[in-house]
Amino acid sequence: MKGGEDEGKVAQPKGRGKRAAQPAGRRSPGLRVSRGLAALRLVARGGARYARGAPRLFAAAGEHRQRLRNDLALRTAEDVAATLGTMKGVLMKLGQMASYVDEGLSPAARRTLSRLTDSVPPMSPELAAQVVAEELGRPPERVFGTWDPEPIAAASIGQVHRAITRDGRAVAVKVQYPGIAETIEADLGNVALLRRMLKITAPAQDVDALLAELRDRVTEELDYRREARNQQFFADYYRGHPTIGVPGIIGELSARRVVTSELADGARFAELAGWSQAERDLAGETIYRFVFRSLYGARAFNGDPHPGNYLFHGGGRVTFLDFGLVKHFTAGEMAPLAAMARHLCVDRDPEAFRRAMEEAGFLVPDAPVPTEAVVEHMAVFYDTVRERGPRTMTGEYATAVTRRFFDFRSPLAAYARIPRSYVILQRINLGVFALLGELSATADWRGIAEEIWPFVQGPPCTPMGEAEAAWREARRLGRSA
Amino acid sequence: MTTGPEPGRGTAAAAGLVERFAEAFTSAVPADPEDDGFFGPASVTWRVSADLSAPVAGLRSLMMQALHPLAMAGVDQHSGWRLDPVGRLAATSRYTTTVCYGDRASAAGAAGRVRAIHEHVRGVDTVTGRRYAASDPALLLWVHAALVDSALAACALFGTPLPGADADRYVAEMTVAAELLGVPRQTIPDSVAALRRYLDRVRPELGRTPAAAESMGYLLRLPGLDEEIAALWQDIAGAAIAALPRWARQQYGWQAPPGLDPVTPERRTQVRQALGVLDAVFLAEPGVLEARQRLELRRRAAMRK
């Protein structure tokens, strides 16, 4: 479960196919936005931070690099406090959230946040072992059959170790930095300073909504038990799914600061660049099905579409990792979202669409804006699902979505809102579409959406859809049995 | 990532403060030192220099130093700080960093260059009518003592406080810095008690001249500072004022900000959080992280011995 060590490659467009033929053309249409997207991938998640910081720091060979990083390891809770205390941990989390406020950040702020992430070394083997012992009652060599003291990846406010359980299962063990929870909670208490920083670093954003979101998400992340519950929720929901895999949680080896899950292995996102387009299309289809099936079927959204959080196995099979940022929607929160999609894409009733937007809180009621302008503004978000037939996701589409999202000059801007409970959904636009664009994935997205939309319940439109329908049928039978 | 113009970047005098301090720091931390210099990775001086409270110490140090009319006159009449105030501050920072972390040859070389400049800094203070020379050991000792005292005060209030024995060790270690600039060894305080006695002795000579008021007024406002930094600077300047001895605050006519006299635990935390954000901004400058890692690797190697 290496947390995206290939990310440096992902951030640089891979020179392949059409893209390689016109590298300048890809960059020119919107330099600001393209840079934003690159930064999004850089800042998005701590997963790659050892590897990402390393090449710049130590040009030497891997082994030497590893030794140097270990030489800088955090050895005590005091080391952790010095590295992540006094706002730095909070700012780092802000940097991770910046993947959905990216365009609102000044370049200096973006640079600060990503550098901060680079600056965090791993825990020393002794310190990690100490946390495991405190959480699970015994040192890791005794809790597990085999314990690898070298971390294989950075994780959110912690790091990931490999181990083999005493009954022989290969597992990934995420261990939290000691003292980080207390430090971050104290720093989150300085609302005045946070508001000031957010006002400066993200002037275009609703600071209070963002701050509330930051506090909620960070507080949640500090307790790994919540993440374990969420991951198990997804693992249960997708059990037996033909292409979607979620590693199960080993509950008895998980606690507040330690979470143990089945170890998964597979190809990294960056390796997909070398796969056939057909394989990339299938991988894209699975990611798309996962996002929208989870949303409409389980009313849950995993808000972390970072490239490091997927493992690919070919044939469209994808393992989904890291459930530290999951949002569960109520039926009441989901209903307007479904209504919007239905009215715009199925009923094609602009006035009803507008009313659903108002009901969801995306649009101030009775805004002096013609409904055509509302539809025109929002259409880009639904662009891939308005008509049947194969469509190719492109980097340009992701860019257009992002640009529209941050288009504060639009006549709608003064009346548009993002209610707090939907803030996390921005990740679909800014993360998932960017990811699918990176894959240049082609599919009949509308056909897939119709399968998933509860107000359509369309027939399977792809072989994967057939397999998924069989899985759903088996699950239905299993439940009624 | 910073190819575009950055918001809040003015053309006024203090723009680029963080960048220029970072440049001074990264260039003064040696990549391949000949030796461990006059202090070394196991010294208290290294620890104090790396303390989160260092910006407060630096600012308090300037506030103290400016209270000596002759020291202030030398800066006022010769350094041309009005033309490039940030450059002047960064040069001082580069010098102290070189003396602290550089090898002996670099530190002595830097000190030699400062002494050469001091030779030309002499004149008559318009306030007291007294002649002054920057090479005067008495003035150099004042500047030195103000810095050492400020580092201890900032650490105690807003940083990681030093145990008594380490505070004495720090004062003793730092005597070499004054020697490098030409202060006779026997006159340099080498313990906290000796430092206190010295400060008491010199206090009758101190006072706020118009030049001190002007330069400190500038330092507190720093017009043209990047927006990201300006608000933090206010917190840190307030902390530096709070860290001054009461008599020094009275000479300037300043009051400590609410909650900082004495410092409440809540306000201490808030100042440290502001320092943490400033440090994060500093850390983002090119080379700063790498320079710190060079120092940390040397510190750990020394601890293993």
Interface residues (C-beta under 8 A of the other chain):
Chain A: R32 R35 A39 G53 R56 L57 L68 D71 L72 A82 G85 T86 M87 K88 L91 S106 P107 A108 A109 R110 R111 T112 R115 L116 D118 S119 A186 D187 N190 L193 R196 M197 I200 T201 P203
Chain B: M1 T2 T3 G4 E6 P7 G8 L52 D226 E227 E228 A231 T269 Q270 R272 Q273 A274 L275 G276 V277 D279 A280 V281 L283 A284 L289 E290 Q293 E296 L297 R300
